[in-house]
Amino acid sequence: MSDTLSTSQAEGRDLSPTPEFAAHANGQADLYDAAAADFEGFWADQARQRLTWAKDFDQTLDWSGAPFAKWYVGGELNAAYNCVDRHVEAGNGDRVAIHFEGEGGDTRTITYAELQRDVAKAANALESLGVSKGDRVAIYLPMIPEAVAAMLACARIGAPHSVVFGGFSADALRTRIADAEAKLVITADGQFRRGKSAPLKPAVDAAVEGETTVEKVLVVQRTRDDVAWDDDRDVWWHEVVDAASDQHEAVPHDSEHPLFILYTSGTTGKPKGIFHTTGGYLTQAAYTNSVVHDVHPESDVYWCTADIGWVTGHSYIVYGPLANGATQVIYEGTPDTPHHGRWWEIIDKYKVSILYTAPTAIRTFMKWGDDIPAKFDLSSLRVLGSVGEPINPEAWLWYRKHIGADRCPIVDTWWQTETGGIMISPLPGVTTLEPGSAQRPVPGISAEILDDEGQPLHDPEAVGYLVLTKPWPGMLRGIWGDEERYKETYWSRFGPKYYFAGDGAKYDEKGNIWLLGRVDDVMNVSGHRLSTAEIESALVSHPSVAEAAVVGASDDTTGQAVVAFVILRGGAHDDGDATVQELRNHVAKEIGPIAKPRSIMVVSELPKTRSGKIMRRLLRDVAENREVGDVTTLADSSVMGLIKEGMSSGA
Ligand code: WTA
């Protein structure tokens, strides 16, 4: 089905907000006017209204050192105090902060008062293990409440956390620990996935073996599986945290004090440590969670299905909703355990009213069938959200109909690890929705679409590059330890005035922005960012591989899928399936299972230009079973014939 077909199917539906929804929405149309009239005044108001500052700021934005921004200069605050303590002080200590649902059905209900004690204890424990302000702490945990407490304990002390997704391998963890020079790692014995326990601690043991900056490993007991133990280094969470005092003073930190580092894939093999600071980031997370997700803390039950290992989990599980005092669900496991209706059962059970998830999940549910959600009572839902990749109109319409009862607004939210918070999205109480489009920048954010020469494009359907034209509070403050790479990656493609997002985009005739996917060598697989270069370097680190090229081929469920082409070394024997399997496992070991190629083709040559650059465009044609495009710039034009021939003969 093409986009136009499904969009026209939507025509005839009224996708404007109902008067009732509009009347109660947090985000009203006047926000656009306020931000346009006084940009800095608007953001100053957001910061002061939504957060509690220990010391007010003197200057909203200092852009004199562009592209290095300072927001809320002179202000001081504590992010953990803002996310927890102040709600207790305001008399909301009995409000549920977290409804935790373990994969195996174990549950925990944590109020704000309890979360305050948990965070204070964890902060005291971290300090007793030698962590102080400025030290980096790596967090490698499953989706359990201790992950939230650990992040907030770090924030409380002012020790930037670096959360590493639990699906990453020991090697990936080691690289991230080394780059951030983390002093402590917080992990668990293991996690529950698909009805089984999967170990986590062995990866940490391997990652800190030999020379390392890590002094202590703090281990949460989750699965109770046996783990190897180093008495000098390893400490049980339930021993030190449970025994610690539940009183801990939240000292204020400078607005620009680093809050966290989060590694993401770029166009080179080395992951980038995107770092965010305190005041601006927290302002944008709280503001967008309020006006876009429309969280009403006194009545809503909010559920963001992301993992805390990704930025979505940082901004929309931990910092945004907790700063707003929301009640939320955290689910540990996979959507198919123990049955395909698990998510809908959770929504029914906790009366979830706001659901924020990813297109890849929605497409998976479409495949599983409409009858599954139909068995559950989803009538508590009132807002649906999407994030991570473009949502195709078919999936949008399915989500609206089968989950949202043709009633709930869907907010398609475009943003990045780098942006810290949502940038382009409808406001559910204001915007007439357009299935498949993220539509327009939220109030306070400015974007443009530029052509190859850097000229603004406004013609409907003309495809260009998305740029952001003004700094924003939640923007990254740099790449950890690499100022040059920050300038070069984001602020040079179209000159220093434009932040280059790396996404293709176009306007439609109604002025809506459509995001069209990455324009660089970054793939988006199930909403996870992976770099072609990173997977290529994992492949060539295998002794049998001489050369590798990786492309993202379109995939009905995961958006894109990793397809690799490899040339084996002379002497390496091609054992067909066994070789392919071994290489796939090798990538999983080097990076993590999410990076495993869907398919690997052993070839004798790769298509290269005369200057030696691999022409991925042609390989993508092969991977997507298309007629191969223009080959005239190839150094050897017979190569593509050889590759195609090899494939049809089953290589
Ligand atoms: C893509 C995830 C289209 C985009 C929050 C971006 C999207 C990258 C959308 C960032 C969306 C995210 N529509 N594309 N609503 N949301 N993307 O850093 O390519 O993991 O550059 O942040 O995801 O991925 P990241």
Residues whose N, C-alpha, C, O or C-beta is under 5 A from the ligand:
A	BS01	WTA	S386 V387 G388 E389 P390 I391 D412 T413 W414 W415 Q416 T417 E418 A438 A501 D503 L515 G517 R518 G527 R529
